[in-house]
């Protein structure tokens, strides 16, 4: 990855050590003046690549620990260094226990002056990743040349040079009037970040922050993930705000580190829209930017002096945003093509909350006001269409010849929106929510007829198994071999649909009295006590009396290819269609008010095998 910032030669001279200088007392003084201006600044920390640092002024903190004018430098799981200016240790006051603890925890009780007039200590790490004992830095007279420097000296110079680079960038940013911060605030507006978090890729596909498989993905060298808002408030009101996360591989794991620990990241969390930038940070209004060097490291606010990080964040965010928006545009174009029969595609209405749901919760509590309002419009249109069709057919003995699609179905106005809701609930996988969906949104065969004809995978065979499950044989898109699916029931409800290997008893077509075949004028037939069922190419089931006259007619949609009656007294009837539907029906006391037909069959559930979907859709 290209490192941010112009070349050092293009910058004016600063009151800082030269980038290629060695550690020295004067260099440390210069760093402290730049990093800790004024008496109110006593510590500042940061990191870059595998180096992290803590610069300190001489003081005793609230825990009784005493600090020199000094510097802690670390190269992760390799070396630690402590450098300080002689004569800057403060006089310790306070309780004797605090003073004793401070003496134990600092690197050396009375360090001697070492290289370049600095007090110094160093320690390495053993093969298990544990720190070794502190040892003095060698005196300046014993410092080897660059060509034959020992590993500790080489490591100290490398860490020192990374630190100088960090502060050169910070000073140029300050003296230049904060140009990177200005660009960062323009690029990372709250509105832009919120729009990315709301993309379907984060709300439908990678939508579980706690699941490694669904928390995000690698887009080239950048890891992308988003957390949706949790609890009822934003980050400053008791909950956790929605956040976008950008990560990258930062070196390699050290000894004893967890797997995949060597990943650094920036996190952009949404605050209230009027939240001002936090003092001393790079946060744009309405955003909290935090960073961490490794997965196991604590997350910290991005400090105002982190100019190198501001440059890197700009380099990550701009291209990532462009790729996310381009991917969203491609997805929307694909959805528009898939739904071109239904009019302009629409986003799924927002659910009140995500599963799991309490079975005792009302539909209003689960779905929310927007979905419930859509349901009322949808069901009203379903009743109107069913009543109109039933009225036209009743004049011809309940089996009129006029097709159901000759009657306008007003649900076409909301079909794209409802289909997106069906997809969303299927992706969530909550069986109870899908059962609620079925009751709130009756399937509309006429509305989805053109789309199903274009994308439906024909159902070739249906077979009820002894355990009560239903085996469906479906021809996938693109000429692939037929696939087997098993529909599992728990009590009266369809619990799940799962792929199964083809078995001899499932691979064959339905045998008499369950006849299956390709759609054609004759369709499929099945025998029931006192009548014969005929499924035709127009998507209708007709019941014929022994003398051949029509008793009733029920529209399922799509040329009927297969009919299977469940053995026993359950009364379940399964119908397969060339439009990719398996429709499950059961006789009730009267006609279904939401479906076109003069029969007493009620649609219990429908499974859609449609190309371009992630899997079967339960409706």
C-alpha positions in Angstrom: 0.0 0.0 0.0 1.4 3.4 -0.9 2.2 5.4 2.2 0.6 8.8 2.7 2.4 12.1 2.7 4.8 14.0 0.5 8.5 13.2 0.3 10.6 14.7 3.2 12.7 16.7 0.7 9.6 18.6 -0.4 8.9 19.9 3.2 10.3 22.9 5.0 12.7 22.4 7.9 11.1 21.7 11.2 12.3 21.9 14.8 12.5 18.2 14.9 15.3 15.6 14.6 16.2 14.8 11.0 14.4 11.7 9.7 17.7 9.8 9.5 19.1 10.9 12.8 19.9 8.5 15.7 18.3 8.6 19.1 19.7 11.4 21.3 18.8 13.6 24.2 18.4 16.7 22.0 16.2 14.7 19.6 14.0 13.6 22.5 13.6 17.2 23.8 12.5 18.2 20.3 9.9 15.5 20.2 8.6 16.3 23.6 8.2 20.0 22.6 6.2 19.0 19.5 4.1 16.3 21.1 3.4 17.9 24.5 3.1 21.6 24.2 2.1 23.5 27.3 2.0 22.3 30.9 -1.3 20.6 30.6 0.0 17.9 28.3 1.7 15.1 30.2 1.3 12.0 28.0 0.6 11.2 24.4 0.5 7.9 22.6 0.1 6.5 19.2 1.3 3.9 16.7 2.4 3.3 13.2 2.9 -0.1 11.5 4.5 -2.4 14.2 5.7 0.5 16.4 3.8 2.1 19.2 5.0 4.8 21.5 4.2 6.8 24.7 5.8 10.2 25.2 5.7 11.6 28.8 6.5 14.8 30.6 8.0 14.6 34.1 5.1 14.0 36.5 3.5 11.7 39.0 0.2 10.3 37.9 -3.0 9.6 39.9 -1.7 6.0 40.6 1.6 7.3 42.1 3.7 6.3 39.1 6.6 8.7 38.4 7.5 9.6 34.8 10.6 11.3 33.4 10.7 13.4 30.3 10.8 10.2 28.4 9.7 7.8 25.7 8.5 4.3 25.7 8.9 2.6 22.3 7.8 -0.9 21.3 8.2 -3.1 18.2 5.4 -5.6 18.8 6.6 -8.9 20.5 10.2 -8.0 19.5 11.7 -5.2 21.5 10.7 -2.6 24.2 12.8 0.5 24.8 12.7 3.2 27.5 14.5 6.5 26.8 14.5 9.5 29.2 16.3 12.7 29.9 18.6 12.6 32.9 17.5 14.7 35.9 13.8 14.8 35.0 12.4 12.3 37.5 9.8 14.1 39.6 9.8 14.1 43.4 7.3 11.4 44.5 4.7 12.3 47.1 1.7 10.5 48.4 1.2 7.2 50.2 4.3 5.1 50.8 2.6 2.0 49.0 2.1 4.0 45.8 5.7 5.2 45.9 6.9 1.7 46.4 4.8 0.3 43.6 6.1 3.0 41.2 9.7 2.0 42.0 8.9 -1.6 41.2 7.1 -1.0 38.0 9.4 1.5 36.2 12.0 0.0 33.9 15.0 0.5 36.3 15.3 2.0 39.7 18.4 4.1 39.0 19.3 3.9 35.3 22.6 5.1 34.2 23.2 7.6 31.4 23.7 5.6 28.2 23.9 6.4 24.5 23.8 10.1 23.4 23.2 11.4 26.9 19.9 9.4 27.4 18.8 7.3 30.2 17.8 4.0 28.6 16.7 0.5 29.0 15.9 -2.3 26.6 14.4 -5.7 26.7 13.6 -8.4 24.1 11.0 -11.2 23.9 11.6 -14.9 24.2 10.3 -17.6 21.8 7.0 -17.7 23.7 6.3 -14.0 23.2 7.1 -13.1 26.9 9.2 -10.1 27.7 12.7 -10.7 29.1 14.4 -8.7 31.9 15.2 -5.0 31.3 18.8 -4.3 30.5 20.7 -1.0 30.1 21.3 0.5 26.7 25.0 0.3 25.8 27.0 3.5 26.3 27.6 5.7 23.3 31.2 4.6 23.1 30.1 1.0 22.7 27.5 1.7 20.0 28.4 -0.4 16.9 28.4 1.0 13.4 25.3 0.6 11.1 27.0 -2.3 9.3 27.5 -4.5 12.3 24.9 -3.2 14.7 23.4 -5.7 17.1 19.7 -6.6 16.8 18.7 -4.4 19.7 20.4 -1.3 18.2 19.0 -2.0 14.8 15.5 -2.4 16.3 15.9 0.9 18.3 16.9 2.9 15.2 14.1 1.4 13.1 11.5 2.3 15.8 13.0 5.7 16.3 12.8 6.4 12.5 9.2 5.3 12.4 8.5 7.7 15.3 10.3 10.6 13.6 8.3 10.0 10.5 5.1 10.1 12.5 5.9 13.4 14.1 7.3 15.0 11.0 3.9 14.3 9.3 2.1 15.7 12.4 4.1 18.9 12.5 3.7 19.5 8.7 -0.1 19.0 9.2 -0.2 21.5 12.1 1.9 24.1 10.3 0.1 23.7 7.1 -3.3 24.6 8.6 -4.6 21.0 9.0 -5.1 20.2 5.3 -5.5 16.4 5.9 -8.1 17.0 8.6 -10.0 19.3 6.2 -10.0 16.6 3.5 -10.9 13.9 6.0 -14.0 15.9 7.2 -15.1 16.5 3.6 -14.7 12.8 2.6 -16.0 11.2 5.8 -19.2 13.1 6.4 -21.7 11.5 8.7 -24.2 11.3 5.8 -21.8 9.4 3.5 -20.8 6.9 6.2 -24.5 6.4 7.2 -25.4 5.8 3.6 -22.7 3.1 3.3 -23.8 1.3 6.5 -27.4 1.2 5.2 -26.4 -0.6 1.9 -28.1 -4.0 1.5 -24.8 -5.7 1.5 -24.5 -4.8 5.2 -28.2 -5.1 6.2 -29.0 -8.3 4.4 -25.8 -10.2 3.6 -23.0 -9.3 6.0 -25.3 -8.3 8.8 -24.0 -10.1 12.0 -21.1 -8.3 13.7 -20.6 -11.2 16.1 -20.4 -13.9 13.4 -17.0 -14.1 11.6 -18.7 -15.5 8.5 -21.2 -12.6 8.3 -19.4 -9.7 9.9 -17.6 -8.6 6.8 -15.3 -9.6 3.9 -12.0 -8.9 2.3 -12.2 -6.5 -0.7 -8.7 -6.9 -2.0 -6.3 -5.7 0.7 -9.1 -4.0 2.7 -11.5 -5.7 5.1 -15.0 -4.2 5.1 -17.7 -4.6 7.8 -20.6 -2.7 9.3 -22.5 -2.8 12.6 -26.1 -1.7 12.6 -27.3 0.5 15.5 -27.9 -1.5 18.6 -30.3 -0.9 21.6 -32.5 2.2 21.4 -29.9 4.9 21.4 -26.8 6.0 19.7 -23.3 5.7 21.0 -23.7 8.6 23.4 -27.2 7.6 24.6 -26.8 4.2 26.2 -26.5 2.0 23.1 -23.9 1.3 20.4 -24.2 3.4 17.3 -24.0 2.0 13.8 -20.4 1.8 12.6 -18.3 1.1 9.5 -15.0 -0.7 9.9 -12.0 -0.7 7.5 -9.2 -3.1 8.3 -6.0 -4.3 6.8 -3.2 -6.8 7.4 -0.7 -5.2 9.7 2.5 -7.3 9.8 2.4 -10.8 11.2 1.2 -12.4 14.5 3.8 -12.5 17.3 4.5 -15.6 19.4 1.5 -16.4 21.5 -0.9 -14.1 19.6 -4.4 -15.3 18.7 -5.1 -16.3 15.1 -5.6 -13.3 12.7 -4.5 -10.9 15.4 -2.3 -8.9 13.1 -5.1 -6.8 11.6 -5.3 -3.1 12.2 -8.5 -1.2 11.7 -10.3 2.1 11.7 -13.9 2.3 12.9 -16.3 5.1 12.0 -19.2 5.2 14.4 -22.3 7.4 13.9 -23.1 9.8 16.7 -26.0 12.2 16.8 -26.1 14.4 13.7 -25.3 17.5 15.7 -22.5 16.0 17.7 -19.5 18.4 17.4 -15.9 17.1 16.8 -14.2 16.0 20.0 -11.4 18.2 21.1 -7.9 16.9 20.2 -9.1 14.4 17.7 -9.6 14.1 14.0 -13.4 13.2 14.3 -15.7 14.9 11.7 -19.0 16.2 13.1 -21.3 13.4 14.0 -18.7 10.7 13.8 -16.4 9.0 16.3 -13.2 7.6 14.6 -11.3 5.0 16.5 -8.3 2.8 15.6 -6.4 -0.1 16.9 -3.1 -1.7 16.0 -4.2 -5.3 16.4 -7.4 -7.3 16.9 -6.6 -7.9 20.6 -5.6 -4.2 21.2 -8.0 -1.8 22.8 -9.7 0.6 20.5 -8.8 4.3 21.0 -10.0 7.6 19.5 -8.0 8.7 16.6 -5.8 11.6 18.0 -5.4 14.9 16.3 -1.7 14.4 15.7 -2.2 11.2 13.7 -1.6 12.7 10.3 -0.2 9.5 8.9 -3.4 7.7 9.9 -5.5 10.5 8.5 -3.8 10.0 5.1 -4.1 6.2 5.2 -7.8 6.5 6.2 -8.4 8.7 3.2 -6.6 6.2 1.0 -8.8 3.4 2.3 -12.2 5.1 2.5 -12.4 6.8 -0.9 -11.7 3.7 -3.0 -13.7 1.4 -0.7 -16.7 3.8 -0.9 -16.5 3.9 -4.7 -16.4 0.1 -4.9 -19.3 -0.3 -2.4 -21.4 2.1 -4.4 -20.5 0.5 -7.7 -21.3 -3.0 -6.3 -24.6 -1.7 -5.0 -25.4 -0.2 -8.5 -24.6 -3.6 -10.0 -26.8 -5.4 -7.5 -29.7 -3.0 -8.0 -29.4 -3.4 -11.8 -29.5 -7.2 -11.4 -32.5 -6.8 -9.1 -34.2 -4.5 -11.6 -33.7 -7.0 -14.3 -35.0 -9.8 -12.2 -38.0 -7.8 -11.3 -38.6 -6.1 -14.6 -41.9 -7.9 -14.9 -43.1 -6.3 -11.6 -42.3 -2.6 -12.4 -39.6 -0.6 -10.6 -37.9 -2.4 -7.8 -38.2 -1.1 -4.3 -36.4 -1.5 -1.0 -37.9 -3.8 1.6 -39.8 -1.9 4.3 -38.0 -1.7 7.6 -38.8 -4.3 10.2 -39.5 -3.1 13.8 -36.7 -5.4 15.1 -34.7 -8.4 14.1 -35.2 -12.0 15.4 -35.4 -13.9 17.6 -39.0 -13.1 18.3 -41.1 -14.1 21.3 -44.0 -16.3 20.1 -46.3 -14.2 22.2 -45.3 -11.0 20.5 -47.9 -9.4 18.2 -47.4 -9.0 14.5 -47.2 -5.2 15.1 -44.3 -5.7 17.5 -42.4 -7.9 15.1 -43.1 -6.1 11.8 -43.7 -2.5 12.8 -46.1 0.1 11.5 -44.7 0.4 8.0 -45.0 -3.4 7.2 -48.4 -3.6 8.9 -49.7 -0.8 6.8 -48.3 -2.5 3.6 -50.0 -5.8 4.7 -53.4 -4.1 5.1 -53.1 -2.7 1.5 -51.9 -6.0 0.2 -54.6 -8.2 1.8 -57.4 -5.8 0.9 -56.2 -6.0 -2.8 -56.1 -9.8 -2.4 -59.7 -10.0 -1.2 -60.8 -7.8 -4.0 -59.1 -9.8 -6.7 -60.3 -13.2 -5.2 -63.9 -11.9 -4.9 -63.9 -10.6 -8.5 -62.6 -13.9 -9.9 -64.9 -16.0 -7.8 -67.9 -13.9 -8.9 -67.0 -14.4 -12.6 -66.5 -18.1 -12.2 -69.6 -18.7 -10.1 -71.9 -18.0 -13.1 -70.5 -21.1 -14.9 -70.9 -23.7 -12.2 -67.8 -22.5 -10.3 -65.5 -23.4 -13.3 -65.7 -20.5 -15.7 -63.3 -20.5 -18.6 -62.1 -16.9 -18.1 -58.5 -16.9 -16.8 -57.7 -15.5 -13.4 -55.2 -13.1 -14.9 -58.0 -11.4 -16.8 -59.0 -9.7 -13.6 -56.7 -6.9 -12.5 -54.8 -7.4 -9.3 -53.9 -4.2 -7.5 -51.1 -6.0 -5.6 -48.9 -5.4 -8.7 -48.3 -1.8 -7.3 -46.5 -3.3 -4.2 -45.1 -6.6 -5.6 -41.4 -5.5 -5.8 -41.5 -4.1 -2.3 -43.2 -7.2 -0.9 -40.8 -9.6 -2.7 -37.9 -7.7 -1.1 -39.5 -8.2 2.3 -39.9 -12.0 1.6 -36.2 -12.2 0.7 -35.2 -10.3 3.8 -37.3 -12.6 6.1 -36.0 -15.7 4.4 -32.4 -14.5 4.8 -33.1 -14.0 8.6 -34.3 -17.6 8.7 -36.8 -17.2 11.6 -39.6 -19.8 11.1 -42.0 -17.9 13.2 -41.5 -14.7 11.2 -42.0 -16.6 7.9 -45.3 -18.0 9.3 -46.4 -14.5 10.2 -45.4 -13.4 6.7 -47.7 -16.0 5.1 -50.7 -14.8 7.1 -50.0 -11.2 6.4 -49.1 -11.4 2.7 -51.1 -13.9 0.6 -49.1 -15.0 -2.5 -50.3 -13.3 -5.7 -50.0 -15.8 -8.6 -51.3 -13.4 -11.2 -48.9 -10.6 -10.2 -45.8 -12.8 -10.1 -46.8 -14.9 -13.2 -44.4 -13.2 -15.7 -41.5 -13.2 -13.3 -42.1 -16.8 -12.3 -42.3 -17.9 -16.0 -39.0 -16.2 -16.6 -37.1 -17.4 -13.6 -39.0 -20.4 -12.2 -37.3 -23.8 -11.9 -39.9 -26.5 -12.9 -41.0 -28.9 -10.3 -40.6 -32.4 -11.9 -41.8 -34.7 -9.1 -43.3 -34.7 -5.6 -43.3 -37.6 -3.2 -44.6 -37.8 0.4 -42.3 -39.8 2.6 -43.3 -42.0 5.5 -41.9 -39.5 8.0 -44.4 -36.9 6.8 -41.9 -34.8 4.8 -42.3 -33.9 1.2 -39.6 -34.6 -1.4 -39.5 -32.3 -4.4 -37.5 -32.9 -7.5 -36.6 -29.6 -9.2 -34.8 -28.7 -12.4 -32.4 -25.9 -11.7 -31.5 -23.1 -14.1 -28.8 -23.3 -16.8 -29.5 -27.0 -17.6 -28.0 -28.5 -14.5 -29.1 -31.9 -13.3 -32.4 -32.0 -11.3 -31.9 -31.3 -7.6 -33.7 -32.9 -4.6 -35.3 -30.9 -1.8 -37.1 -32.0 1.3 -39.8 -30.0 3.0 -39.9 -30.7 6.8 -43.0 -30.1 8.9 -43.2 -29.5 12.6 -46.8 -29.8 13.6 -49.0 -27.8 11.3 -46.2 -25.5 10.0 -43.5 -25.9 7.4 -40.3 -25.7 9.4 -37.5 -25.7 6.7 -36.5 -26.7 3.2 -33.2 -28.5 2.8 -31.4 -30.1 -0.1 -31.1 -33.8 -0.1 -29.4 -36.4 -2.4 -31.4 -37.9 -5.1 -33.0 -41.2 -3.8 -34.6 -43.9 -5.9 -38.1 -43.3 -4.5 -37.8 -39.5 -5.0 -36.2 -39.5 -8.4 -39.2 -41.1 -10.1 -42.3 -39.1 -11.1 -45.4 -39.4 -9.0 -47.0 -42.7 -9.7 -50.8 -43.3 -10.0 -52.9 -41.9 -8.5 -50.1 -39.1 -8.3 -49.2 -38.5 -12.0 -46.4 -36.0 -12.8 -45.1 -34.9 -16.1 -43.9 -31.9 -18.2 -46.5 -29.1 -18.6 -48.9 -29.7 -21.4 -52.6 -29.5 -22.3 -53.4 -32.4 -20.1 -51.3 -31.2 -17.1 -51.3 -33.5 -14.1 -54.0 -35.5 -12.4 -54.7 -37.2 -9.1 -57.6 -39.3 -7.8 -59.5 -38.5 -4.6 -62.6 -40.2 -3.2 -65.5 -39.2 -5.4 -63.6 -36.9 -7.7 -60.6 -36.5 -9.9 -58.2 -33.5 -9.7 -56.9 -32.1 -12.9 -54.1 -29.5 -13.0 -53.8 -27.7 -16.3 -51.3 -25.6 -18.3 -53.1 -22.4 -17.2 -52.2 -22.9 -13.6 -55.7 -24.1 -12.4 -56.7 -27.1 -10.4 -60.2 -28.4 -11.3 -62.2 -31.0 -9.5 -64.2 -33.3 -11.8 -67.1 -35.5 -10.7 -67.4 -39.1 -11.9 -69.7 -37.9 -14.7 -67.1 -35.4 -15.9 -68.8 -32.1 -14.9 -66.7 -29.5 -13.1 -67.2 -29.1 -9.3 -64.8 -26.3 -8.5 -61.8 -24.4 -9.8 -58.7 -23.1 -7.8 -55.9 -21.0 -9.3 -52.4 -21.8 -8.1 -50.4 -20.1 -11.0 -48.0 -21.7 -13.4 -48.6 -24.8 -15.5 -49.3 -27.7 -13.1 -46.7 -30.5 -13.5 -47.3 -32.6 -10.4 -50.0 -33.4 -7.8 -49.3 -35.4 -4.7 -51.9 -36.3 -2.0 -50.5 -37.0 1.5 -51.5 -40.5 2.6 -53.7 -40.7 5.7 -56.2 -38.3 7.1 -54.2 -35.1 7.0 -55.8 -33.8 3.9 -52.6 -32.2 2.7 -52.3 -31.7 -1.0 -49.0 -30.7 -2.7 -49.0 -29.2 -6.2 -45.9 -28.5 -8.3 -45.7 -26.1 -11.2 -43.5 -25.3 -14.1 -43.1 -21.8 -12.6 -41.1 -23.1 -9.7 -43.8 -23.4 -7.0 -44.6 -26.1 -4.6 -48.0 -25.2 -3.2 -49.4 -26.8 -0.1 -53.2 -26.9 0.3 -55.7 -28.2 2.8 -59.6 -28.2 2.7 -61.3 -25.8 5.1 -64.9 -24.9 5.9 -65.3 -22.4 3.1 -63.5 -20.7 0.2 -60.2 -18.9 0.9 -61.0 -15.2 0.9 -57.5 -14.3 -0.2 -57.1 -16.7 -3.2 -58.9 -16.9 -6.5 -61.0 -20.0 -6.5 -64.4 -21.6 -5.8 -63.0 -24.5 -3.9 -62.6 -24.9 -0.1 -58.9 -25.3 -0.5 -56.8 -22.9 1.6 -53.1 -22.3 0.8 -51.0 -23.2 3.8 -47.6 -22.4 2.5 -45.7 -22.0 -0.8 -42.1 -22.7 -1.6 -40.6 -20.8 -4.6 -37.7 -22.3 -6.5 -36.6 -19.3 -8.6 -33.3 -18.7 -10.3 -31.1 -15.9 -9.0 -32.3 -16.3 -5.5 -30.0 -17.4 -2.8 -32.1 -20.5 -2.1 -35.8 -21.6 -2.0 -38.1 -18.8 -0.8 -40.7 -19.8 1.8 -43.9 -17.8 1.5 
